[in-house]
Amino acid sequence: MSETDQPFLTLHEIVRAAYDRTERNIWDYIVGATETETTARRNRHALDRVAFRPRVLRDVSKIDTSGQFFGRPSRLPIALAPVGALESIGRDGEILVARAASEFGVPFFLSSVTKVSMEDVAAAAPSGSKVFQLYVRGDAASTDDYVRRARDSGYDAFCLTVDTAIYSRRERDIARRFVKPWRERAGGMDFQAALNWNEVRRLKDKHDVRLILKGIATAEDAEVACQHGVESIYVSNHGGRQLDHGRGTLDILPEIVAAVAGRAKIIVDGGFCRGTDIVKAMALGADTVGIGRLYCYGLAAAGTEGVRRVLELLEAEVFACLGLLGVNAFEELDRSYVCPAEAVTPPHVLSAFPLISLPVEQY
């Protein structure tokens, strides 16, 4: 298909199509956050307050946009972050997204909040890089069973989400009196509330598995995670969906990088919507950037093809950004290519797409 034949030539066209095709309660699930939604806005604000320092007269005729994920090649240094209940966005959503990620060549995180089994998702994308992410809803034996199933199904790593001890107050849902169907079938929150470092140590001692902790937001916790032998620190504030008035993740990233000091791989998510966002995080020391809401827009707009198109457009943006910065690959980036700057746009969940026009209440 030629470029002019593509239904989507920009990311904001995909976002608009997703809005037009999505029921309002599900749209709020995709874009919403907790209480005042300040943390979600700070995610975007942190990205907007970083500017580039480009170098010129460099030979950038051979640009490579690829990365690695646990030693496996990745077409971009990104991963499709775990999002629960993808079936509410598109029928068989988990399978559609896993296939798109595998076909394009980037990792996919499967959330445990899904109707589709981890085995069925793995079978749908057998060669793709994938991680199983768990919300703890049972005892140690239950967690052990998930680890074994993930390992036997070919998942590259196992991820524990650690920032959901208490389920937050998401006022978009509360105000509409909307109870998510998957929330009604989710029990066992007491197990998540009781999750602690002893369980991390137990998992590391019992299982030969790469362990990722998702929801690290301070250097102190990153240090403890490294002391427990965790293979990857996932810097995240749950897209602003958990603790209100948290920091933007790009503001958190430098202290995590300093604390980890190369002892673990670093993943970061939170408001990353453009190729320039990915490049900023990589310049500041991330190994992988998690994309969440953005691929949900693609799923809502056009299923597998929509997710794949999101990735293609991100790749084009990353390619242009690297070349205009004067580098041929992510390995050439360092902090000298970025600097603090004033934001020029009031932040909100869609402020990365200034050409889109939606009712203000949908932001």
matplotlib code that plots the C-alpha trace (Angstrom):
import matplotlib.pyplot as plt

x = [0.0, 1.4, 1.6, -1.2, -3.5, -3.1, -6.2, -4.0, -1.1, -0.6, -1.1, -3.7, -5.9, -5.8, -6.7, -9.7, -10.9, -10.6, -12.7, -15.4, -15.6, -15.5, -18.3, -17.9, -17.4, -14.7, -13.1, -13.0, -11.3, -8.6, -7.9, -8.9, -6.8, -7.5, -9.2, -7.9, -5.9, -2.9, -0.4, -1.4, -1.0, 2.4, 3.5, 2.9, 4.3, 7.6, 8.0, 7.2, 9.8, 12.7, 14.1, 16.7, 20.2, 20.8, 24.3, 24.8, 27.1, 27.1, 26.7, 23.3, 22.8, 22.5, 20.0, 19.1, 16.0, 16.2, 16.8, 17.0, 14.8, 16.5, 18.9, 16.4, 16.3, 13.4, 12.5, 12.1, 13.3, 9.7, 7.3, 3.5, 2.7, 0.2, -3.4, -6.2, -9.4, -8.3, -11.4, -13.4, -11.6, -11.6, -12.9, -10.1, -8.0, -5.2, -4.7, -4.9, -2.3, 0.0, -0.1, 0.6, 3.5, 5.0, 4.5, 6.1, 8.9, 8.5, 7.7, 4.2, 3.2, 0.0, -2.0, -3.5, -6.8, -7.9, -10.5, -8.0, -5.6, -1.8, -1.4, -3.9, -2.1, 1.3, -0.1, -1.3, 2.1, 4.6, 7.7, 7.1, 8.8, 6.3, 6.0, 3.3, 2.2, 0.5, -1.8, -1.6, -5.0, -4.1, -1.7, 1.9, 0.9, -1.3, 1.6, 3.9, 1.4, 1.3, 5.1, 5.3, 2.6, 4.3, 7.6, 6.1, 4.3, 7.4, 7.1, 10.5, 10.0, 7.5, 6.3, 4.8, 2.8, 3.7, 1.8, -1.8, -2.0, -5.2, -7.5, -7.8, -10.8, -11.3, -13.9, -14.8, -16.2, -17.7, -19.5, -21.0, -22.0, -20.1, -18.8, -16.3, -17.4, -13.9, -13.8, -16.9, -15.0, -11.8, -11.4, -8.5, -7.4, -6.2, -3.4, -2.1, -2.4, -0.2, 2.5, 5.9, 9.6, 9.6, 7.5, 10.0, 12.8, 10.7, 10.1, 13.7, 14.8, 12.3, 12.0, 14.6, 12.7, 13.6, 11.6, 10.3, 8.8, 6.4, 5.5, 8.9, 8.9, 11.8, 15.5, 15.1, 12.9, 15.0, 18.0, 16.0, 14.9, 18.5, 19.5, 16.8, 18.3, 15.4, 16.4, 14.3, 13.0, 9.8, 9.4, 5.7, 2.9, 0.2, -0.4, -1.7, -4.4, -3.3, -1.7, -2.9, -0.4, 2.6, 5.6, 5.8, 7.8, 10.4, 11.1, 11.6, 13.8, 17.2, 17.2, 16.3, 19.1, 21.6, 20.4, 20.4, 23.9, 23.6, 22.6, 19.2, 17.4, 15.2, 11.7, 9.7, 6.1, 3.7, 2.4, 4.7, 2.9, 5.4, 8.7, 10.4, 9.1, 10.9, 14.1, 14.0, 13.7, 16.5, 18.7, 18.1, 19.0, 16.0, 16.5, 12.9, 9.9, 6.4, 3.5, 0.0, -2.8, -1.3, -1.7, -5.1, -6.1, -4.8, -6.8, -10.0, -9.5, -8.6, -7.8, -4.5, -3.9, -4.5, -1.9, 0.6, 0.0, 0.7, 4.0, 4.9, 4.2, 6.2, 9.1, 8.9, 8.9, 11.9, 13.8, 13.4, 14.2, 17.4, 18.6, 17.9, 19.7, 22.8, 22.9, 22.5, 21.5, 20.3, 23.7, 25.1, 22.6, 23.4, 22.2, 24.1, 21.4, 18.6, 18.2, 15.5, 13.0, 9.7, 6.6, 4.5, 1.3, -1.0, -0.6, -3.5, -3.8, -4.1, -1.9, 0.7, -1.8, -2.4, -4.2, -6.9, -10.2, -12.3, -14.7, -12.6, -14.3, -12.8, -9.3]
y = [0.0, 3.4, 6.2, 8.1, 5.1, 4.8, 5.7, 7.2, 9.5, 11.0, 9.7, 12.4, 10.9, 7.5, 9.2, 10.9, 7.7, 5.9, 8.6, 8.4, 4.6, 4.1, 4.1, 7.0, 4.9, 2.9, 6.1, 7.4, 4.1, 4.7, 8.4, 8.8, 8.9, 9.2, 12.0, 15.4, 13.6, 15.7, 12.9, 12.1, 15.8, 15.9, 12.9, 15.0, 18.2, 16.4, 15.4, 18.9, 20.5, 18.8, 20.3, 19.0, 20.1, 19.0, 18.5, 19.3, 18.3, 14.7, 11.8, 10.5, 8.5, 5.1, 5.6, 2.6, 3.0, -0.5, -1.5, -4.6, -6.2, -8.8, -9.6, -9.9, -7.4, -5.0, -2.8, 0.1, 0.4, 0.3, -2.2, -2.3, -1.8, -4.0, -2.7, -4.6, -5.7, -5.0, -6.9, -3.9, -1.8, -4.4, -8.0, -10.4, -7.3, -9.1, -11.4, -8.6, -6.5, -9.4, -10.2, -6.6, -6.4, -9.7, -8.8, -5.4, -6.7, -5.1, -6.7, -7.0, -7.1, -9.1, -8.0, -10.6, -8.7, -10.4, -12.9, -14.6, -17.0, -16.3, -19.6, -18.5, -15.2, -16.9, -19.3, -16.3, -14.8, -17.6, -15.9, -12.5, -11.1, -11.0, -10.5, -11.6, -9.0, -10.0, -8.2, -10.5, -11.8, -15.0, -16.7, -17.7, -21.0, -19.0, -16.7, -19.7, -21.2, -18.0, -18.0, -21.6, -21.1, -18.0, -19.8, -22.8, -20.6, -18.9, -15.5, -13.8, -12.3, -12.0, -8.7, -7.8, -4.5, -2.9, 0.4, -0.9, -1.8, 0.3, 0.7, 4.4, 6.6, 7.1, 9.9, 9.7, 6.2, 7.2, 10.3, 8.3, 5.5, 3.2, -0.1, -1.8, -5.4, -6.6, -4.9, -6.9, -10.2, -9.0, -10.2, -10.8, -7.2, -8.0, -10.1, -7.1, -4.9, -7.3, -7.6, -6.8, -7.3, -10.7, -11.9, -10.5, -12.3, -15.5, -15.4, -14.7, -17.6, -20.1, -19.4, -19.1, -16.2, -12.6, -10.4, -6.9, -4.7, -2.2, 0.9, 2.0, 5.8, 6.6, 6.0, 4.4, 1.6, 1.1, 0.5, -2.1, -3.8, -4.1, -5.5, -8.2, -9.1, -7.8, -7.8, -4.8, -1.6, -0.4, 3.3, 4.0, 5.8, 3.7, 6.4, 8.6, 6.1, 5.3, 8.0, 11.5, 14.4, 12.1, 13.2, 12.8, 9.7, 11.6, 13.7, 10.5, 8.7, 10.4, 9.5, 5.9, 5.7, 7.0, 4.6, 1.6, 2.3, -0.4, -3.2, -3.7, -2.7, 0.3, 0.6, 3.8, 4.7, 7.5, 9.8, 8.7, 9.5, 10.7, 9.6, 12.6, 11.4, 8.0, 9.7, 12.0, 9.0, 7.1, 10.1, 10.3, 6.6, 4.4, 1.1, 0.6, 3.0, 1.6, 2.7, 2.3, 4.6, 5.2, 1.6, 1.5, 4.3, 2.2, -0.9, 1.1, 2.7, -0.3, -3.4, -5.1, -2.8, 0.2, -0.9, -1.7, 1.7, 3.4, 1.6, 2.5, 6.2, 6.2, 4.6, 7.4, 10.0, 8.4, 8.1, 11.8, 12.9, 10.8, 12.2, 15.8, 15.4, 14.2, 10.6, 7.3, 5.1, 5.2, 4.2, 7.5, 9.4, 10.8, 13.6, 16.2, 16.0, 17.3, 20.2, 21.8, 24.1, 25.8, 24.0, 25.8, 23.9, 23.3, 19.5, 17.0, 13.5, 14.5, 17.6, 15.8, 16.0, 19.8, 19.3, 17.1, 18.8, 17.1, 18.4, 19.7, 17.3, 14.4, 15.5]
z = [0.0, -1.0, 1.6, -0.1, 0.0, 3.8, 5.8, 8.5, 7.7, 11.2, 14.7, 15.4, 12.7, 14.5, 17.8, 16.1, 14.6, 17.9, 19.6, 16.9, 17.1, 20.9, 23.4, 25.8, 29.0, 27.2, 25.9, 29.5, 30.5, 27.8, 28.5, 32.1, 35.3, 39.0, 40.9, 39.5, 36.8, 37.8, 37.6, 34.0, 33.1, 34.8, 32.6, 29.6, 31.2, 32.0, 28.4, 27.1, 29.4, 27.7, 24.5, 22.1, 21.4, 17.8, 16.2, 12.6, 9.7, 10.8, 8.3, 9.1, 5.9, 7.7, 10.6, 12.7, 14.9, 16.5, 20.1, 22.2, 24.8, 27.1, 24.3, 21.6, 18.7, 18.7, 15.7, 18.0, 21.7, 22.8, 24.4, 24.3, 27.9, 29.9, 29.5, 31.2, 29.5, 25.9, 24.8, 25.8, 23.2, 20.4, 20.3, 21.1, 21.7, 23.5, 20.6, 18.0, 19.9, 20.4, 16.7, 15.7, 18.1, 16.8, 13.2, 13.6, 15.9, 19.3, 22.7, 24.1, 27.8, 28.5, 31.5, 33.8, 33.6, 30.5, 29.3, 27.0, 28.6, 28.4, 26.5, 23.8, 23.4, 23.2, 20.6, 18.5, 18.4, 19.0, 17.8, 19.3, 22.4, 25.2, 29.0, 31.3, 33.9, 37.1, 39.5, 42.6, 43.4, 45.2, 47.5, 46.8, 45.1, 42.8, 41.8, 41.4, 39.0, 36.9, 36.8, 35.6, 33.0, 31.6, 31.4, 29.8, 27.2, 26.1, 27.8, 28.0, 31.5, 34.3, 35.6, 39.0, 39.2, 42.5, 42.6, 43.0, 46.7, 46.8, 43.8, 43.1, 42.7, 39.0, 39.0, 35.3, 36.0, 39.4, 38.0, 35.2, 37.6, 35.3, 36.8, 34.5, 33.9, 34.6, 37.9, 39.0, 38.4, 40.0, 43.6, 45.9, 46.3, 49.8, 48.3, 46.2, 49.3, 51.3, 48.5, 49.9, 49.3, 50.9, 48.0, 45.6, 47.3, 47.4, 43.7, 42.9, 45.1, 43.8, 40.1, 37.3, 35.7, 34.6, 37.0, 36.2, 38.9, 37.4, 39.3, 40.7, 41.2, 43.5, 43.6, 47.0, 45.7, 42.6, 45.0, 47.0, 43.8, 42.6, 46.0, 45.4, 42.0, 39.9, 36.2, 35.2, 36.9, 35.3, 36.0, 36.0, 37.8, 36.0, 33.5, 36.3, 37.2, 40.7, 43.0, 42.2, 42.4, 41.5, 39.5, 35.7, 34.9, 32.7, 35.8, 37.8, 35.2, 35.9, 39.6, 38.8, 36.2, 38.7, 41.4, 39.2, 37.8, 35.1, 37.5, 35.8, 32.6, 32.8, 31.2, 31.5, 30.5, 31.2, 28.5, 25.7, 22.5, 19.9, 18.4, 20.0, 23.4, 22.9, 21.9, 25.0, 27.3, 25.6, 25.8, 29.6, 30.1, 29.5, 27.8, 26.7, 26.5, 27.3, 25.1, 26.5, 25.6, 22.1, 20.9, 22.4, 20.1, 17.2, 18.4, 18.7, 15.3, 13.2, 15.2, 14.4, 11.4, 13.6, 16.1, 13.4, 11.8, 15.1, 15.3, 11.7, 12.3, 15.5, 13.6, 11.0, 13.7, 15.5, 12.3, 11.5, 15.1, 15.3, 11.9, 12.8, 16.1, 14.1, 15.3, 13.4, 16.4, 19.9, 21.2, 20.1, 22.3, 25.7, 28.0, 26.0, 23.3, 25.7, 28.0, 30.2, 28.5, 29.1, 28.0, 25.4, 25.6, 28.6, 29.3, 29.0, 27.9, 24.2, 24.1, 22.1, 19.2, 18.7, 15.4, 16.8, 17.8, 20.5, 23.1, 26.0, 28.4, 26.5, 27.4]

ax = plt.figure().add_subplot(projection="3d")
ax.plot(x, y, z, "-o")
ax.set_aspect("equal")
plt.show()
